[in-house]
Protein backbone atom coordinates (compact mmCIF):
# COMPACT_ATOMS: atom_id res chain seq x y z
CA UNK A 1 0.00 0.00 0.00
CA UNK A 2 1.89 3.07 -1.24
CA UNK A 3 5.10 1.03 -1.15
CA UNK A 4 4.67 0.00 2.51
CA UNK A 5 3.46 -3.50 3.52
CA UNK A 6 0.13 -3.47 5.35
CA UNK A 7 1.73 -5.23 8.31
CA UNK A 8 4.48 -2.61 8.50
CA UNK A 9 1.89 0.17 8.50
CA UNK A 10 0.18 -1.31 11.58
CA UNK A 11 3.47 -1.92 13.37
CA UNK A 12 4.67 1.64 12.79
CA UNK A 13 1.39 3.16 13.94
CA UNK A 14 1.55 1.13 17.15
CA UNK A 15 5.21 1.98 17.76
CA UNK A 16 4.47 5.70 17.48
CA UNK A 17 1.57 5.53 19.96
CA UNK A 18 2.47 7.00 23.35
CA UNK A 19 0.62 4.32 25.35
CA UNK A 20 2.05 1.24 23.59
CA UNK A 21 5.00 -0.49 25.31
CA UNK A 22 5.57 -3.53 23.09
CA UNK A 23 4.35 -4.42 19.61
CA UNK A 24 3.82 -8.12 18.84
CA UNK A 25 2.93 -9.89 15.61
CA UNK A 26 1.35 -13.34 15.61
CA UNK A 27 1.62 -15.35 12.40
CA UNK A 28 2.45 -18.77 10.99
CA UNK A 29 4.07 -17.16 7.95
CA UNK A 30 7.89 -17.00 7.95
CA UNK A 31 8.10 -13.92 5.72
CA UNK A 32 5.63 -11.96 7.85
CA UNK A 33 7.47 -12.86 11.05
CA UNK A 34 10.77 -11.78 9.48
CA UNK A 35 9.17 -8.50 8.40
CA UNK A 36 7.89 -8.02 11.95
CA UNK A 37 11.42 -8.44 13.30
CA UNK A 38 12.85 -6.00 10.75
CA UNK A 39 10.23 -3.46 11.86
CA UNK A 40 11.24 -3.91 15.51
CA UNK A 41 8.23 -5.96 16.64
CA UNK A 42 8.20 -9.15 18.69
CA UNK A 43 7.47 -12.12 16.41
CA UNK A 44 5.21 -14.84 17.83
CA UNK A 45 5.09 -18.10 15.89
CA UNK A 46 1.44 -19.10 15.67
CA UNK A 47 0.61 -22.83 15.68
CA UNK A 48 -0.78 -24.27 12.45
CA UNK A 49 -4.06 -25.24 14.12
CA UNK A 50 -4.70 -21.54 14.86
CA UNK A 51 -3.80 -20.34 11.37
CA UNK A 52 -6.41 -21.77 9.01
CA UNK A 53 -9.26 -19.94 7.31
CA UNK A 54 -11.69 -20.90 10.07
CA UNK A 55 -9.41 -19.98 12.99
CA UNK A 56 -10.70 -17.09 15.09
CA UNK A 57 -8.81 -13.93 15.98
CA UNK A 58 -9.60 -14.66 19.62
CA UNK A 59 -7.76 -17.99 19.49
CA UNK A 60 -4.65 -16.27 18.16
CA UNK A 61 -4.92 -13.56 20.83
CA UNK A 62 -5.21 -16.13 23.63
CA UNK A 63 -2.12 -17.92 22.30
CA UNK A 64 -0.13 -14.66 22.08
CA UNK A 65 -1.12 -13.60 25.60
CA UNK A 66 -0.17 -17.00 27.00
CA UNK A 67 3.14 -16.84 25.08
CA UNK A 68 3.86 -13.45 26.68
CA UNK A 69 2.72 -14.72 30.07
CA UNK A 70 5.20 -17.60 29.91
CA UNK A 71 7.90 -14.97 29.56
CA UNK A 72 6.61 -12.72 32.34
CA UNK A 73 5.37 -10.04 29.93
CA UNK A 74 1.61 -10.53 29.85
CA UNK A 75 0.01 -7.05 29.83
CA UNK A 76 -2.97 -5.92 31.91
CA UNK A 77 -4.39 -4.23 28.81
CA UNK A 78 -3.67 -5.02 25.17
CA UNK A 79 -4.58 -3.40 21.85
CA UNK A 80 -5.60 -5.65 18.98
CA UNK A 81 -4.94 -4.04 15.60
CA UNK A 82 -5.90 -5.40 12.18
CA UNK A 83 -3.64 -4.56 9.26
CA UNK A 84 -6.59 -4.66 6.87
CA UNK A 85 -7.25 -1.15 8.22
CA UNK A 86 -4.24 0.45 6.52
CA UNK A 87 -4.63 4.05 7.65
CA UNK A 88 -4.84 3.63 11.43
CA UNK A 89 -3.14 6.55 13.18
CA UNK A 90 -1.03 6.31 16.32
CA UNK A 91 -3.10 9.10 17.88
CA UNK A 92 -6.23 7.02 17.31
CA UNK A 93 -4.67 4.05 19.11
CA UNK A 94 -3.81 6.36 22.01
CA UNK A 95 -7.36 7.75 21.99
CA UNK A 96 -8.98 4.32 22.33
CA UNK A 97 -6.52 3.27 25.06
CA UNK A 98 -7.11 6.50 27.01
CA UNK A 99 -10.87 6.15 26.65
CA UNK A 100 -10.73 2.64 28.09
CA UNK A 101 -8.55 3.74 30.97
CA UNK A 102 -10.65 6.78 31.83
CA UNK A 103 -14.02 5.03 31.54
CA UNK A 104 -13.33 1.81 33.44
CA UNK A 105 -14.74 -0.21 30.53
CA UNK A 106 -13.59 -3.79 30.02
CA UNK A 107 -13.05 -3.15 26.32
CA UNK A 108 -13.17 -0.24 23.91
CA UNK A 109 -13.18 -0.21 20.13
CA UNK A 110 -12.78 2.33 17.35
CA UNK A 111 -15.95 3.54 15.67
CA UNK A 112 -17.18 6.28 13.39
CA UNK A 113 -20.58 8.01 13.54
CA UNK A 114 -23.24 6.50 11.28
CA UNK A 115 -26.12 8.68 10.13
CA UNK A 116 -28.00 6.45 7.68
CA UNK A 117 -31.30 4.56 7.91
CA UNK A 118 -30.61 0.91 8.68
CA UNK A 119 -32.94 -1.86 7.55
CA UNK A 120 -33.25 -5.55 8.35
CA UNK A 121 -35.66 -8.30 7.31
CA UNK A 122 -38.21 -10.12 9.42
CA UNK A 123 -38.73 -13.90 9.42
CA UNK A 124 -40.84 -13.60 6.26
CA UNK A 125 -38.26 -11.52 4.43
CA UNK A 126 -40.04 -8.15 4.68
CA UNK A 127 -38.16 -4.97 5.51
CA UNK A 128 -38.11 -3.71 9.12
CA UNK A 129 -36.48 -0.57 10.47
CA UNK A 130 -33.46 -1.09 12.71
CA UNK A 131 -32.67 2.42 13.95
CA UNK A 132 -35.95 4.06 12.87
CA UNK A 133 -39.67 3.42 12.81
CA UNK A 134 -40.87 3.30 9.18
CA UNK A 135 -44.52 3.47 10.33
CA UNK A 136 -43.95 7.03 11.56
CA UNK A 137 -43.35 10.21 9.57
CA UNK A 138 -39.85 10.02 8.16
CA UNK A 139 -37.33 11.73 10.44
CA UNK A 140 -34.46 13.81 9.24
CA UNK A 141 -31.25 11.76 9.18
CA UNK A 142 -29.59 14.15 11.63
CA UNK A 143 -32.39 13.50 14.15
CA UNK A 144 -31.88 9.73 14.24
CA UNK A 145 -30.62 8.23 17.51
CA UNK A 146 -26.81 8.26 17.44
CA UNK A 147 -25.23 5.09 16.02
CA UNK A 148 -21.59 4.13 15.54
CA UNK A 149 -20.08 1.89 12.90
CA UNK A 150 -17.35 -0.43 14.18
CA UNK A 151 -14.25 0.26 12.06
CA UNK A 152 -12.52 -3.07 12.69
CA UNK A 153 -9.21 -1.25 13.20
CA UNK A 154 -8.59 -0.95 16.97
CA UNK A 155 -9.77 -3.03 19.92
CA UNK A 156 -8.36 -2.33 23.38
CA UNK A 157 -9.17 -5.00 25.95
CA UNK A 158 -8.42 -5.81 29.57
CA UNK A 159 -6.59 -9.13 29.62
CA UNK A 160 -8.20 -10.89 32.60
CA UNK A 161 -11.86 -10.55 31.53
CA UNK A 162 -10.87 -11.39 27.95
CA UNK A 163 -9.16 -14.63 28.97
CA UNK A 164 -12.10 -15.54 31.19
CA UNK A 165 -14.69 -14.92 28.45
CA UNK A 166 -12.68 -16.06 25.44
CA UNK A 167 -14.01 -13.28 23.20
CA UNK A 168 -13.16 -9.64 22.67
CA UNK A 169 -16.52 -8.00 23.44
CA UNK A 170 -16.39 -8.32 27.21
CA UNK A 171 -18.63 -6.00 29.20
CA UNK A 172 -18.90 -3.15 29.77
CA UNK A 173 -18.04 -2.16 26.19
CA UNK A 174 -17.24 1.32 24.92
CA UNK A 175 -17.43 2.46 21.29
CA UNK A 176 -14.92 5.28 20.82
CA UNK A 177 -15.76 7.78 18.10
CA UNK A 178 -12.44 8.59 16.45
CA UNK A 179 -11.30 12.19 16.48
CA UNK A 180 -10.43 13.74 13.18
CA UNK A 181 -11.64 15.55 10.12
CA UNK A 182 -11.40 14.87 6.41
CA UNK A 183 -9.58 11.62 5.68
CA UNK A 184 -9.13 10.87 9.40
CA UNK A 185 -12.90 10.84 9.82
CA UNK A 186 -13.12 7.81 7.51
CA UNK A 187 -11.69 4.38 8.32
CA UNK A 188 -11.61 2.10 5.27
CA UNK A 189 -11.15 -1.66 5.62
CA UNK A 190 -9.69 -3.93 2.97
CA UNK A 191 -11.96 -6.92 2.42
CA UNK A 192 -12.13 -7.03 -1.39
CA UNK A 193 -9.96 -6.31 -4.42
CA UNK A 194 -11.99 -3.12 -4.95
CA UNK A 195 -11.23 -1.96 -1.38
CA UNK A 196 -7.55 -2.54 -2.09
CA UNK A 197 -7.66 -0.54 -5.31
CA UNK A 198 -9.45 2.38 -3.62
CA UNK A 199 -6.99 2.44 -0.72
CA UNK A 200 -4.07 2.35 -3.14
CA UNK A 201 -5.41 5.54 -4.72
CA UNK A 202 -5.88 7.16 -1.31
CA UNK A 203 -2.54 6.15 0.19
CA UNK A 204 -0.56 9.18 -1.05
CA UNK A 205 -3.10 11.56 0.48
CA UNK A 206 -3.22 9.71 3.81
CA UNK A 207 0.55 9.43 4.00
CA UNK A 208 1.05 13.15 3.42
CA UNK A 209 -1.59 14.19 5.97
C-alpha positions as CSV (number, residue, x, y, z in Angstrom):
1,X,0.0,0.0,0.0
2,X,1.9,3.1,-1.2
3,X,5.1,1.0,-1.1
4,X,4.7,0.0,2.5
5,X,3.5,-3.5,3.5
6,X,0.1,-3.5,5.3
7,X,1.7,-5.2,8.3
8,X,4.5,-2.6,8.5
9,X,1.9,0.2,8.5
10,X,0.2,-1.3,11.6
11,X,3.5,-1.9,13.4
12,X,4.7,1.6,12.8
13,X,1.4,3.2,13.9
14,X,1.5,1.1,17.2
15,X,5.2,2.0,17.8
16,X,4.5,5.7,17.5
17,X,1.6,5.5,20.0
18,X,2.5,7.0,23.3
19,X,0.6,4.3,25.4
20,X,2.1,1.2,23.6
21,X,5.0,-0.5,25.3
22,X,5.6,-3.5,23.1
23,X,4.4,-4.4,19.6
24,X,3.8,-8.1,18.8
25,X,2.9,-9.9,15.6
26,X,1.3,-13.3,15.6
27,X,1.6,-15.3,12.4
28,X,2.4,-18.8,11.0
29,X,4.1,-17.2,7.9
30,X,7.9,-17.0,8.0
31,X,8.1,-13.9,5.7
32,X,5.6,-12.0,7.8
33,X,7.5,-12.9,11.0
34,X,10.8,-11.8,9.5
35,X,9.2,-8.5,8.4
36,X,7.9,-8.0,12.0
37,X,11.4,-8.4,13.3
38,X,12.8,-6.0,10.8
39,X,10.2,-3.5,11.9
40,X,11.2,-3.9,15.5
41,X,8.2,-6.0,16.6
42,X,8.2,-9.1,18.7
43,X,7.5,-12.1,16.4
44,X,5.2,-14.8,17.8
45,X,5.1,-18.1,15.9
46,X,1.4,-19.1,15.7
47,X,0.6,-22.8,15.7
48,X,-0.8,-24.3,12.4
49,X,-4.1,-25.2,14.1
50,X,-4.7,-21.5,14.9
51,X,-3.8,-20.3,11.4
52,X,-6.4,-21.8,9.0
53,X,-9.3,-19.9,7.3
54,X,-11.7,-20.9,10.1
55,X,-9.4,-20.0,13.0
56,X,-10.7,-17.1,15.1
57,X,-8.8,-13.9,16.0
58,X,-9.6,-14.7,19.6
59,X,-7.8,-18.0,19.5
60,X,-4.6,-16.3,18.2
61,X,-4.9,-13.6,20.8
62,X,-5.2,-16.1,23.6
63,X,-2.1,-17.9,22.3
64,X,-0.1,-14.7,22.1
65,X,-1.1,-13.6,25.6
66,X,-0.2,-17.0,27.0
67,X,3.1,-16.8,25.1
68,X,3.9,-13.4,26.7
69,X,2.7,-14.7,30.1
70,X,5.2,-17.6,29.9
71,X,7.9,-15.0,29.6
72,X,6.6,-12.7,32.3
73,X,5.4,-10.0,29.9
74,X,1.6,-10.5,29.9
75,X,0.0,-7.0,29.8
76,X,-3.0,-5.9,31.9
77,X,-4.4,-4.2,28.8
78,X,-3.7,-5.0,25.2
79,X,-4.6,-3.4,21.9
80,X,-5.6,-5.7,19.0
81,X,-4.9,-4.0,15.6
82,X,-5.9,-5.4,12.2
83,X,-3.6,-4.6,9.3
84,X,-6.6,-4.7,6.9
85,X,-7.3,-1.1,8.2
86,X,-4.2,0.4,6.5
87,X,-4.6,4.1,7.7
88,X,-4.8,3.6,11.4
89,X,-3.1,6.6,13.2
90,X,-1.0,6.3,16.3
91,X,-3.1,9.1,17.9
92,X,-6.2,7.0,17.3
93,X,-4.7,4.0,19.1
94,X,-3.8,6.4,22.0
95,X,-7.4,7.7,22.0
96,X,-9.0,4.3,22.3
97,X,-6.5,3.3,25.1
98,X,-7.1,6.5,27.0
99,X,-10.9,6.1,26.6
100,X,-10.7,2.6,28.1
101,X,-8.5,3.7,31.0
102,X,-10.7,6.8,31.8
103,X,-14.0,5.0,31.5
104,X,-13.3,1.8,33.4
105,X,-14.7,-0.2,30.5
106,X,-13.6,-3.8,30.0
107,X,-13.1,-3.2,26.3
108,X,-13.2,-0.2,23.9
109,X,-13.2,-0.2,20.1
110,X,-12.8,2.3,17.3
111,X,-16.0,3.5,15.7
112,X,-17.2,6.3,13.4
113,X,-20.6,8.0,13.5
114,X,-23.2,6.5,11.3
115,X,-26.1,8.7,10.1
116,X,-28.0,6.4,7.7
117,X,-31.3,4.6,7.9
118,X,-30.6,0.9,8.7
119,X,-32.9,-1.9,7.5
120,X,-33.2,-5.5,8.3
121,X,-35.7,-8.3,7.3
122,X,-38.2,-10.1,9.4
123,X,-38.7,-13.9,9.4
124,X,-40.8,-13.6,6.3
125,X,-38.3,-11.5,4.4
126,X,-40.0,-8.2,4.7
127,X,-38.2,-5.0,5.5
128,X,-38.1,-3.7,9.1
129,X,-36.5,-0.6,10.5
130,X,-33.5,-1.1,12.7
131,X,-32.7,2.4,14.0
132,X,-35.9,4.1,12.9
133,X,-39.7,3.4,12.8
134,X,-40.9,3.3,9.2
135,X,-44.5,3.5,10.3
136,X,-43.9,7.0,11.6
137,X,-43.3,10.2,9.6
138,X,-39.8,10.0,8.2
139,X,-37.3,11.7,10.4
140,X,-34.5,13.8,9.2
141,X,-31.2,11.8,9.2
142,X,-29.6,14.1,11.6
143,X,-32.4,13.5,14.1
144,X,-31.9,9.7,14.2
145,X,-30.6,8.2,17.5
146,X,-26.8,8.3,17.4
147,X,-25.2,5.1,16.0
148,X,-21.6,4.1,15.5
149,X,-20.1,1.9,12.9
150,X,-17.3,-0.4,14.2
151,X,-14.2,0.3,12.1
152,X,-12.5,-3.1,12.7
153,X,-9.2,-1.3,13.2
154,X,-8.6,-0.9,17.0
155,X,-9.8,-3.0,19.9
156,X,-8.4,-2.3,23.4
157,X,-9.2,-5.0,25.9
158,X,-8.4,-5.8,29.6
159,X,-6.6,-9.1,29.6
160,X,-8.2,-10.9,32.6
161,X,-11.9,-10.5,31.5
162,X,-10.9,-11.4,27.9
163,X,-9.2,-14.6,29.0
164,X,-12.1,-15.5,31.2
165,X,-14.7,-14.9,28.4
166,X,-12.7,-16.1,25.4
167,X,-14.0,-13.3,23.2
168,X,-13.2,-9.6,22.7
169,X,-16.5,-8.0,23.4
170,X,-16.4,-8.3,27.2
171,X,-18.6,-6.0,29.2
172,X,-18.9,-3.1,29.8
173,X,-18.0,-2.2,26.2
174,X,-17.2,1.3,24.9
175,X,-17.4,2.5,21.3
176,X,-14.9,5.3,20.8
177,X,-15.8,7.8,18.1
178,X,-12.4,8.6,16.5
179,X,-11.3,12.2,16.5
180,X,-10.4,13.7,13.2
181,X,-11.6,15.5,10.1
182,X,-11.4,14.9,6.4
183,X,-9.6,11.6,5.7
184,X,-9.1,10.9,9.4
185,X,-12.9,10.8,9.8
186,X,-13.1,7.8,7.5
187,X,-11.7,4.4,8.3
188,X,-11.6,2.1,5.3
189,X,-11.2,-1.7,5.6
190,X,-9.7,-3.9,3.0
191,X,-12.0,-6.9,2.4
192,X,-12.1,-7.0,-1.4
193,X,-10.0,-6.3,-4.4
194,X,-12.0,-3.1,-5.0
195,X,-11.2,-2.0,-1.4
196,X,-7.5,-2.5,-2.1
197,X,-7.7,-0.5,-5.3
198,X,-9.4,2.4,-3.6
199,X,-7.0,2.4,-0.7
200,X,-4.1,2.3,-3.1
201,X,-5.4,5.5,-4.7
202,X,-5.9,7.2,-1.3
203,X,-2.5,6.1,0.2
204,X,-0.6,9.2,-1.1
205,X,-3.1,11.6,0.5
206,X,-3.2,9.7,3.8
207,X,0.6,9.4,4.0
208,X,1.1,13.2,3.4
209,X,-1.6,14.2,6.0
